Amino acid sequence: TSTTYIPSASLRPEDKGLPYHWLDFTPPQPHIAAAPVADFVTAVHTIAQSKAPGLRGYRFEPPVPGVQEDFVAILRFDTEEHLQGWLNSPERKKLVGEAAPLTAEFHARIAHTGFEQWFRDESLLSRLPAWKQNMLVLFMLYPVVFLFGAFVQVPLLSEKAHLPFAVALFIGNMFSVLTLSKLVPWISGRFAWCLNPSPGKSLSASILGVAILVAAYAGMVVAFWRLF
């Protein structure tokens, strides 16, 4: 397993929520002539640009002094199945083998980002945009946090049990995460038509979904404001 540090800031917003295959290459030693280093970079680009099924794109990160000492190739796939297919493919093994003489070390790992662990509905087989996932998580998170704070955290944990704010907040966060692990999969099924619209209906479904969620946000804010 690689221990190379890769800043999360290097991931673009449109990349989040996809399964990743991170390839960490330790380049040839600095004192080696420039030509082998150029061959090494070419080999890495060849691996990253392979036409694997489901490949959505790749990024190539050169070493950053003081942060990471390796070259990093990040391949994005649309589904876990396509990613595993690439990892087990003869083509990948051949390309990695060809690059081996040019590398001091080689590491590969898989990473996931976003809230995709809460969006496992079998009907949602294609890519789920991160911004739609975020909107649904917020839709469930806001009422859970508000109601727990109003009925449990403040009156019971803080005022009655006299727990420190940090402890009461931690309990509230733990409750929210556990609750959302049930609520988000449920609400994602209700919004499957927006998360994964039929071909040709992507724009209209997205607009309608956003309108419904924004109206729901506003309704909850006003209701909680007036009632509490």
BELJOGI-V725826 format. One record per pair of residues at least 6 apart in sequence whose ideal C-beta (glycine too) atoms are under 7 Angstrom apart, sorted by the first residue. I is the first residue (numbers start at 1). J is the second residue. D is the distance in whole Angstrom. If there is no record, write none. Layout:
BEGIN
{{I;J;D} {I;J;D}}
END
This chain:
BEGIN
{{1;109;6} {2;24;5} {2;107;3} {2;109;6} {4;24;5} {4;68;6} {4;70;5} {4;107;7} {5;67;7} {5;68;6} {6;22;7} {6;68;7} {6;72;6} {7;67;7} {10;61;6} {11;113;6} {13;130;6} {15;76;6} {16;113;5} {16;114;5} {16;130;4} {17;113;6} {17;114;4} {17;116;5} {17;128;6} {17;130;4} {17;133;6} {18;56;6} {18;76;5} {18;77;7} {18;78;7} {18;127;7} {19;77;5} {19;80;5} {19;83;5} {19;110;7} {19;112;6} {20;74;6} {20;75;7} {20;76;6} {20;110;7} {20;111;5} {21;75;4} {21;77;7} {21;83;6} {21;86;7} {21;87;7} {21;108;7} {21;110;6} {22;72;6} {22;74;6} {22;108;7} {22;109;5} {22;111;6} {23;47;7} {23;72;7} {23;73;4} {23;108;5} {24;70;5} {24;72;6} {24;107;4} {25;44;6} {25;70;6} {25;71;5} {25;103;5} {25;106;6} {26;70;5} {26;103;6} {26;104;4} {26;105;4} {27;37;6} {27;40;6} {27;71;6} {27;104;7} {28;36;5} {28;37;6} {28;40;6} {28;102;6} {28;104;6} {29;104;7} {36;102;6} {39;102;6} {40;102;4} {40;103;7} {43;98;6} {43;99;4} {43;102;6} {44;60;7} {44;71;6} {44;73;5} {44;99;7} {45;60;6} {46;95;6} {47;73;6} {47;95;5} {47;96;7} {47;99;6} {48;58;4} {48;60;6} {48;73;4} {48;75;6} {49;58;7} {50;91;6} {50;95;6} {52;86;4} {52;89;7} {53;82;5} {53;85;6} {54;77;5} {54;78;5} {54;79;6} {54;82;3} {55;75;6} {55;77;6} {56;76;4} {56;77;6} {56;78;6} {57;76;5} {58;73;6} {58;74;6} {58;75;5} {58;76;7} {59;74;5} {60;73;5} {61;71;7} {61;72;4} {62;71;6} {63;69;5} {63;70;6} {63;71;6} {77;83;4} {77;86;7} {78;126;7} {78;127;5} {79;125;7} {83;110;7} {86;92;6} {96;106;7} {100;106;7} {114;130;5} {114;133;6} {115;133;5} {115;137;5} {115;184;7} {116;128;7} {118;180;7} {118;181;7} {118;184;4} {118;185;6} {118;188;7} {119;128;5} {119;133;6} {119;188;5} {120;185;7} {121;185;7} {121;188;6} {121;189;5} {121;192;6} {123;192;6} {123;196;7} {124;192;6} {124;195;6} {124;196;5} {126;196;6} {128;195;5} {128;196;7} {132;194;7} {132;195;6} {135;213;5} {136;184;6} {136;187;6} {136;188;6} {136;191;6} {137;180;7} {137;184;6} {139;187;7} {139;213;6} {139;216;6} {140;180;6} {140;183;4} {140;184;6} {140;187;6} {141;176;7} {141;180;6} {142;220;6} {143;220;6} {144;176;5} {144;179;5} {144;180;7} {145;172;7} {145;176;6} {146;224;6} {148;172;5} {148;175;6} {148;176;7} {149;172;6} {150;228;6} {153;168;5} {153;172;5} {157;163;5} {157;168;4} {157;171;6} {158;165;7} {158;168;5} {188;195;6} {191;209;6} {193;205;6} {194;205;5} {194;206;7} {194;208;7} {194;209;3} {197;205;4}}
END
